[in-house]
Each structure stands twice: as C-alpha cells, then as structure tokens.
Amino acid sequence: MESKSNPVSGSCLCRAVRFEVHLPSRFCAHCHCPDCRRAHGAAFVTWAGFKAEQVRILTGEDLLTRHLTDTGATRSFCKRCGSTLFYERPRCPGEVHVPLATLDGPIDRLPSAHVYVDDRASWWHITDALPQYGGESGMELKIAKGVTSG
C-alpha cells in the first residue's frame, strides 16, 4: 500500500487531465448501480472516496465537463477523451469519488465491499468474499461474506 504522506497521481485516458489524491482515502468499494455501469461501460466501477480538499487537479481543469444527474450528483469527464474522472453527490457533501482505475498507483486500502448489488448487471456474478450491500439505498447489508464479528 502507498504511504499516507505521498500523493497518488492519476489522469484521464489521453492524460490531458492530470490530478493527484492525498491519502488517507475514506473508502474503496465496487459500485454496481446502473448510472455507474453506463457512465463507464462496465459491469461495475471501483471508486475511492476522498475529502474534497485531498483531490487536486494539476493540469487540464479547463478540459473537464460536468454532467448533473437526475439524482443531483455531478459526474466530471474529460472533454477530449471522455474518461469519467470525478463523482460528487449530495449525500456525501465535501467528498469526491475517483475511479480507482484512473490512479497511477495503489492507495492505502483495497476494495472492501460491493454496493448497489440489486442493480448489478444480470450477466455478472459476484464471486469474491466481500460484503454486499443493496436495497433501496444501495447500502443495506445483503450478504456479509467474509465478515466476522469480533
């Protein structure tokens, strides 16, 4: 895992937008909601969450375009290559979510859960031992795989 004192760099596909995140992260989880799946064209997206002040855009801020979703969330994309870079939602004020795959190195934690599992792609089966959350909020414990009480 990366040291907490070092920033981790990241970028979009064309590398025109470059940024860094400063550890510690707040969480890391796989999201299966339909909006994330469509925005990324993937079965799920692995997000890492940071306090807003821990995310710094180094170059290409003028190339970011923002999309306000019907849920009030903001998704930020690179205008040049289309990469999704940042996600901010009203339920998590002051927090920025960054796709783990846009980072150039590891962060201080591995993914710890699957969220919005009731909305997962029908052709994708979750086979790891991480806890699974779903329900109306997407965050209600459904399956506590690998979780032990202590």
C-alpha positions in Angstrom: 0.0 0.0 0.0 1.0 3.6 -0.6 2.5 5.7 2.2 0.0 8.1 3.7 2.4 11.1 3.2 2.7 10.7 -0.6 0.1 11.8 -3.1 -1.0 9.3 -5.7 -1.2 10.7 -9.3 -4.0 10.0 -11.8 -5.2 11.0 -15.2 -7.7 10.5 -17.9 -7.1 8.2 -20.9 -5.5 11.0 -23.0 -3.5 12.3 -20.0 -4.7 15.8 -20.7 -6.4 16.0 -17.3 -3.9 15.1 -14.5 -4.7 15.1 -10.8 -3.4 13.8 -7.5 -5.1 12.5 -4.4 -3.7 12.8 -1.0 -4.2 9.9 1.4 -5.8 8.7 3.5 -8.8 7.6 1.5 -12.3 7.4 3.1 -13.3 4.2 1.4 -12.8 2.0 -1.6 -15.8 -0.1 -3.0 -17.2 -1.6 -6.2 -20.5 0.1 -7.3 -23.0 -1.8 -9.4 -25.6 1.0 -9.9 -26.9 1.5 -13.4 -25.6 5.0 -13.7 -22.0 3.9 -12.9 -22.3 1.0 -15.2 -23.5 3.2 -18.1 -21.0 6.0 -17.4 -18.1 3.6 -17.5 -19.4 0.9 -19.9 -18.5 -1.8 -17.4 -20.1 -4.3 -15.1 -19.2 -2.2 -12.1 -16.9 0.7 -11.1 -14.4 0.7 -8.3 -14.4 4.0 -6.5 -12.1 5.5 -3.9 -13.5 8.3 -1.8 -11.6 11.4 -0.6 -12.3 14.6 1.2 -12.6 17.3 -1.5 -9.5 19.1 -0.2 -7.5 15.9 -0.8 -8.1 16.0 -4.6 -6.1 18.4 -6.6 -6.3 18.9 -10.4 -2.8 19.5 -11.7 -3.5 20.1 -15.5 -6.5 20.2 -17.8 -9.1 21.6 -15.5 -10.5 23.6 -18.5 -11.0 20.2 -20.2 -13.4 18.9 -17.6 -17.1 18.9 -18.4 -19.7 18.2 -15.7 -22.9 16.3 -16.0 -25.6 16.8 -13.4 -27.6 13.6 -13.0 -31.3 13.2 -12.1 -30.2 12.2 -8.6 -28.4 15.5 -8.1 -24.9 14.0 -8.4 -22.2 15.5 -10.6 -20.0 13.4 -12.9 -16.9 15.1 -14.3 -15.5 13.9 -17.6 -12.5 14.8 -19.8 -13.9 16.7 -22.9 -11.1 15.3 -25.1 -11.2 11.5 -24.4 -14.5 11.0 -22.4 -12.9 9.5 -19.3 -15.0 9.7 -16.2 -12.8 11.2 -13.5 -14.8 12.5 -10.5 -18.2 11.9 -8.9 -19.8 14.1 -6.2 -23.2 13.5 -4.7 -25.4 15.4 -2.3 -25.5 12.5 0.2 -21.7 12.9 0.6 -21.0 16.7 0.8 -17.4 17.7 0.7 -16.4 14.3 -0.7 -15.0 13.4 -4.2 -15.1 9.9 -5.5 -12.4 8.9 -8.0 -12.4 5.7 -10.2 -9.6 3.6 -8.8 -8.6 2.7 -12.4 -7.6 6.3 -13.2 -4.9 6.3 -10.5 -1.3 5.5 -11.4 -0.6 3.6 -8.3 -2.1 1.9 -5.2 -3.9 3.7 -2.5 -4.0 2.9 1.2 -6.7 0.3 1.0 -8.2 -2.4 -1.2 -11.9 -2.5 -2.1 -13.9 -3.5 0.9 -17.5 -4.0 -0.4 -19.9 -4.2 -3.3 -22.7 -1.6 -3.2 -26.0 -1.4 -5.2 -25.8 -5.2 -5.8 -29.5 -5.4 -6.5 -28.8 -3.4 -9.6 -25.8 -5.4 -10.8 -25.6 -6.5 -14.4 -27.5 -9.7 -14.9 -24.6 -11.3 -16.7 -22.1 -10.5 -13.8 -21.8 -12.8 -10.8 -20.0 -11.6 -7.7 -17.7 -14.4 -6.6 -15.4 -12.8 -4.0 -15.8 -12.7 -0.3 -16.5 -9.0 0.1 -19.8 -7.9 1.9 -22.6 -7.0 -0.5 -25.0 -4.1 0.0 -28.2 -3.3 -1.8 -31.8 -2.4 -1.2 -33.4 0.9 -1.9 -30.5 2.9 -0.6 -27.9 0.6 -2.2 -26.2 0.5 1.2 -28.3 -2.1 3.1 -26.3 -5.2 4.1 -27.5 -8.1 1.9 -24.7 -10.7 2.2 -22.0 -10.5 4.8 -19.4 -12.7 3.0 -16.1 -12.9 4.7 -17.3 -10.6 7.6 -16.6 -11.9 11.1 -17.7 -10.3 14.3 -15.0 -9.6 16.8 
